[in-house]
Amino acid sequence: MKFYQTKTKKLSGTTYREAYKKAIGFYKEIKSKTKRRPYVRSAYFNKEKIFLETFWHHLHEKKNFRDKARRVKYFPCAIELIEKSRHEPSSKENPNKRSEILHRFAGATKDKELFFVQIREDKRTGQKWLMSVFPFEK
């Protein structure tokens, strides 16, 4: 799988609280550009909207703060990847819900750390949602 090299560094911070404050500030900038649901436009999907709310719901479901911090640090890199990457993702039907397709994009931060961005697409409506961002585990 090809990965997209971002120019963005992952967020600094040792605790979830520190990383979350920086990520939510970044998210609020995006949110302030629209009156309705926050989104970014994807280069791969021909400038279609990718909605961002589901990422935060998914993140808050996690119980482990170390895992939350690990994921939220990659949020700015994920946004850049969605906006600029034209590399083909690995796509498959969601095994839990047949009406959805899961797209997984690979990326690397400025410091060469690999991460994945997962986007959920509703087959019926065609809407796409940012589900998750997580680093590559060796």
Secondary structure by P-SEA (a helix, b strand, c coil): cbbbbbcccccccccaaaaaaaaaaaaaaaaaacccbbbbbbccccccccccaaaaaaaaacccaaaaaaaaaaaaaaaaaaaccccccccccccccccbbbbbbbbcccccccbbbbbbbccccccccccccccccc
